[in-house]
Amino acid sequence: QVHLVESGGGLVQPGGSLRLSCTASGSIFSAFTMAWYRQAPGKERERVAGITSGGTTTYTDSVKGRFTIARDNAKNTVSLQMNSLKPEDTAVYYCNGLYINNYVWGQGTQVTVSS
């Protein structure tokens, strides 16, 4: 079984920064694709950023220029650097990985952007 564990969430003021990290364990192989999703109360889950095994990245328009996704295959980690945070970024953020046989989700970590 592959497990994804997130860390780095918390409370931050508008304009601030946070770095989320996700560590994978239980798999010999790296994920084909890893991604960050978020879900705010009353909203549908949104794919924020993704990164392929080759390092190609994609972002939803609302975070382009502010968020950066990266992965370290040797350490089995994926991160999301979030800068210039806005109140509308408030959500539970989830790490997701596509492995050989299945998708795996992290437990989620709360990010709250508020004064």
C-alpha positions in Angstrom: 0.0 0.0 0.0 1.1 3.5 -0.8 0.5 6.2 1.7 0.7 10.0 1.2 1.2 12.2 4.2 0.9 16.0 3.9 2.3 18.7 6.1 2.7 22.5 6.0 -0.8 23.8 6.2 -1.9 26.5 8.6 -3.1 30.0 9.1 -1.4 32.8 7.1 -2.2 36.4 6.3 -3.1 37.6 2.8 0.1 38.1 0.8 2.0 35.5 2.9 3.5 32.2 1.8 3.2 28.6 2.8 5.0 25.5 1.5 3.1 22.2 1.5 4.9 18.9 1.4 3.7 15.4 0.7 5.8 12.3 1.4 5.0 9.0 -0.2 5.8 5.7 1.5 5.2 2.0 0.7 6.1 2.0 -2.9 9.3 1.1 -4.7 8.3 3.2 -7.7 7.6 6.9 -8.1 4.2 8.0 -9.2 3.6 8.6 -12.9 1.9 11.9 -12.0 1.5 13.8 -8.8 -0.9 16.6 -8.2 -2.3 19.0 -5.6 -6.1 19.5 -5.3 -8.0 21.7 -3.0 -11.6 21.9 -1.8 -13.2 24.9 -0.1 -16.4 24.6 1.9 -19.4 24.4 -0.4 -17.1 24.2 -3.5 -16.1 21.3 -5.7 -12.7 19.8 -5.6 -10.2 21.6 -7.9 -7.0 20.4 -9.4 -4.5 23.1 -8.5 -1.2 21.8 -10.0 0.2 18.7 -11.4 3.7 17.3 -12.3 4.6 14.3 -14.5 7.4 11.9 -13.9 9.4 13.9 -16.5 8.9 17.1 -14.6 6.2 18.8 -16.8 4.0 21.0 -14.7 0.5 22.3 -15.1 -1.5 24.9 -13.1 -5.0 26.1 -12.9 -5.3 29.7 -14.0 -6.1 31.1 -10.6 -2.7 30.1 -9.2 -0.4 30.7 -12.1 2.6 32.8 -11.2 1.9 32.3 -7.5 2.2 28.6 -6.9 5.0 26.2 -7.8 4.8 22.4 -7.8 8.0 20.4 -7.6 8.9 16.8 -6.9 12.0 14.9 -5.7 11.7 11.4 -6.9 14.7 10.2 -4.9 13.0 11.3 -1.7 9.5 10.4 -2.9 8.2 13.9 -2.1 6.1 16.5 -3.8 5.8 20.1 -2.7 3.6 23.1 -3.4 5.1 26.5 -2.8 2.3 29.0 -2.4 3.2 32.7 -2.6 1.0 35.9 -2.5 -1.8 34.0 -0.9 -5.3 35.3 -1.1 -8.4 34.6 1.0 -9.9 32.7 -1.9 -7.0 30.2 -1.6 -8.5 29.0 1.7 -9.3 25.3 1.4 -8.3 21.8 2.4 -5.4 20.8 0.2 -4.9 17.2 -0.9 -1.9 15.4 -2.4 -2.6 12.9 -5.1 -0.4 10.4 -6.9 -1.0 8.1 -9.9 0.8 4.8 -9.4 0.9 1.7 -11.4 -2.4 0.3 -10.2 -4.2 3.1 -8.5 -4.6 6.7 -7.5 -3.7 7.5 -3.9 -4.8 10.5 -1.8 -3.3 12.2 1.1 -5.4 13.0 4.2 -5.6 16.7 3.4 -4.2 19.7 5.2 -6.1 22.9 6.0 -4.8 26.2 4.6 -6.5 29.3 5.9 -5.7 32.8 4.5 -7.2 35.5 6.7 -6.3 38.7 8.5 
